[in-house]
């Protein structure tokens, strides 16, 4: 599978970070020159927002992120391989990633997309297979984050050809079945334990001296918000497992 890494030209430190890691694993990749949402004119931004029916609107970083992923989908659609791997440039990566993506036989025939990273919410997963002593699962509810996933060529074409009124921020568009007509049409799978974790969600997941503390231009308010009361989370931790929900975890 060909690997594509989305990277903004003004973020060379991110490219150096993920390049070093992928090279250490012997994984070649192609850089996708990311779209900078903050470089657009107000006229373009207004037109983009008017064409999309998203009721809560878009910030510039979300627009750039979505269009960057769309460039990667176009590359997979136009390529010769049955699957492609799309990475954002802030990933911590497990040692066995190369082994997993060098073999396609474990991917379920019906899979449109396979998530390789953790999600920030409780998810209902149905195990259907294994790879590298990890579960391959169907995702039965919404999931979040679009930092690392395998996409089929057929699905890439489907995504590229959707009309702008259906466009949403990349992870919502791909994985939030309750919010996205597109996600609701996809067969979404998840590897768990996961093979990657975005740096912004890695605190307590990986060794603290490996954290890069990269900024986010997409979830700035969320990342900078004060900690919420733990009562709701405590309730979820008690109830969710009994309802068949679990947390995805990173494993090296």
HELIX and SHEET records of a PDB file:
HELIX    1   1 UNK A   12  UNK A   24  1                                  13    
HELIX    2   2 UNK A   37  UNK A   39  5                                   3    
HELIX    3   3 UNK A   42  UNK A   51  1                                  10    
HELIX    4   4 UNK A   60  UNK A   78  1                                  19    
HELIX    5   5 UNK A   97  UNK A  101  1                                   5    
HELIX    6   6 UNK A  153  UNK A  160  1                                   8    
HELIX    7   7 UNK A  164  UNK A  166  5                                   3    
HELIX    8   8 UNK A  170  UNK A  175  1                                   6    
HELIX    9   9 UNK A  181  UNK A  184  1                                   4    
HELIX   10  10 UNK A  199  UNK A  201  5                                   3    
HELIX   11  11 UNK A  208  UNK A  210  5                                   3    
HELIX   12  12 UNK A  220  UNK A  224  1                                   5    
HELIX   13  13 UNK A  231  UNK A  239  1                                   9    
HELIX   14  14 UNK A  240  UNK A  243  5                                   4    
SHEET    1   A 9 UNK A  30  UNK A  33  0                                        
SHEET    2   A 9 UNK A   2  UNK A   7  1                                        
SHEET    3   A 9 UNK A  83  UNK A  88  1                                        
SHEET    4   A 9 UNK A 148  UNK A 152 -1                                        
SHEET    5   A 9 UNK A 113  UNK A 115 -1                                        
SHEET    6   A 9 UNK A 188  UNK A 192  1                                        
SHEET    7   A 9 UNK A 134  UNK A 139 -1                                        
SHEET    8   A 9 UNK A 123  UNK A 131 -1                                        
SHEET    9   A 9 UNK A 245  UNK A 246 -1                                        
SHEET    1   B 2 UNK A  91  UNK A  93  0                                        
SHEET    2   B 2 UNK A 196  UNK A 198 -1                                        
END                                                                             
